[in-house]
Amino acid sequence: MENVMFCYQCQETAGCTGCTKFGVCGKSPELSNMQDLLIYVTKGLSAVTTTLRAQGVKIPAEINHYVTINLFTTITNANFDDEIFYQRVFETLRIKNNLLNKLSDKASLPEAALWDANTRDELAAKSTIVGILNTENEDIRSLRELITYGLKGLAAYMKHANELKYDSEDISAFMQKALNATLNDGLSIDELIALTLETGKYGVDGMALLDSANTGTYGNPEITKVNIGVGARPGILVSGHDLKDLEQLLEQSKDSGVDIYTHSEMLPAHYYPEFKKYDNFVGNYGNAWWKQKEEFASFNGPILMT
């Protein structure tokens, strides 16, 4: 049977090789294909921004952030809303077309930079032919995907740093340059390996930026005892990595009689001095992220995913 999708982004894919009929995570083939299309058009946009930068044109921060969010939206389990992907693909095409008008010579641009669509049917049709397996050479495919997944991780760092008003044009320019490079059939394996290593270097830079954002906003983490029990008051459980979302929740819930608990990935928030001023930030509930299904059900309260 012909594959109706192909995704091997996470470590739990079917048969440890890739989901081809339906995602183990619950992702439908249609959604998986739309995520592939969003990556494809984001690469096309990046080809245009990279060309413009080479000509000395400044790319607005808003466009850099849009590329970042496009990548972040496709990471494992981040967003399963089909409507969001249709909207973001159309908006990415609109942004790209506006930038294309600034180029006098488009001959050197890849197909992804020139492709356009006006209807959902066109998007759906295109989404089935721009996925991972569209690259036939397995070595080239693997390196392109390794770079792309590295950029998705970097996008997660950048998204959270941007929320705290920290930014880097240098990192954004690299992300778009690397996305554009994955469209270049002329790159050798050695060149792609070099780009993979460069992606890792920028990943470290992105982590440093996020560390500066977090510590500059909330203080340097301290060794902290964290309560792992539950109290008698109503509570809200929060997980994820977005400290700005947590800050807003704590600010809105203080003096309300509602306690805030972290789960798993948000546990490190207890170590930041700025959050210790909230008396209703009372502890951590549960264990690792993969126990969310059972522990979210047993919490018996609202849950905020950031």
BELZILIN-V285373 format. One record per backbone hydrogen bond with DSSP energy under -0.5 kcal/mol. NH is the residue of the N-H (numbers start at 0). CO is the residue of the C=O. Records with the same first field share a line. If there is no record, write none. Layout:
NH->CO / CO
This chain:
3->19
4->19
6->18
12->9
15->12
16->13
17->13
18->6
19->17
22->26
25->22
31->27
32->28
33->29
34->30
35->31
36->32
37->33
38->34
39->35
40->36
41->37
42->38
43->39
44->40
45->41
46->42
47->43
48->44
49->45
50->46
51->47
52->48
53->49
54->50 / 51
55->52
56->51
59->57
62->59
63->59
64->60
65->61
66->62
67->63
68->64
69->65
70->66
71->67
72->68
73->69 / 70
74->71
77->74
81->79
83->80
84->80
85->81
86->82
87->83
88->84
89->85
90->86
91->87
92->88
93->89
94->90
95->91
96->92
97->93
98->94
99->95
100->96
101->98
102->99
105->103
108->105
112->109
113->109 / 110
114->110
122->118
123->119
124->120
125->121
126->122
127->123 / 124
128->125
133->130
134->131
135->133
140->136
141->137
142->138
143->139
144->140
145->141
146->142
147->143
148->144
149->145
150->146
151->147
152->148
153->149
154->150
155->151
156->152
157->153
158->154
159->155
160->156
161->157
162->158
163->159 / 160
164->161
165->160
171->167
172->168
173->169
174->170
175->171
176->172
177->173
178->174
179->175
180->176
181->177
182->179
183->180
184->182
186->183
191->187
192->188
193->189
194->190
195->191
196->192
197->193
198->194
199->195
200->196
201->197
202->198
203->199
204->200
205->201
206->202
207->203
208->204
209->205
210->206
211->207
212->208
213->209
214->210
215->211
216->212
217->213
218->214
221->270
235->258
236->301
237->260
238->303
242->240
245->241
246->242
247->243
248->244
249->245
250->246
251->247
252->248
253->249
255->252
257->252
258->233
259->279
260->235
261->282
262->237
265->262
266->263
268->265
269->266
270->267
271->268
273->217
274->271
275->271 / 272
276->273
277->274
278->276
280->277
281->259 / 279
282->259
283->226
284->261
290->287
291->288
294->290
295->291
296->292
297->293
298->294
299->295
301->234
303->236
304->302
305->238 / 303
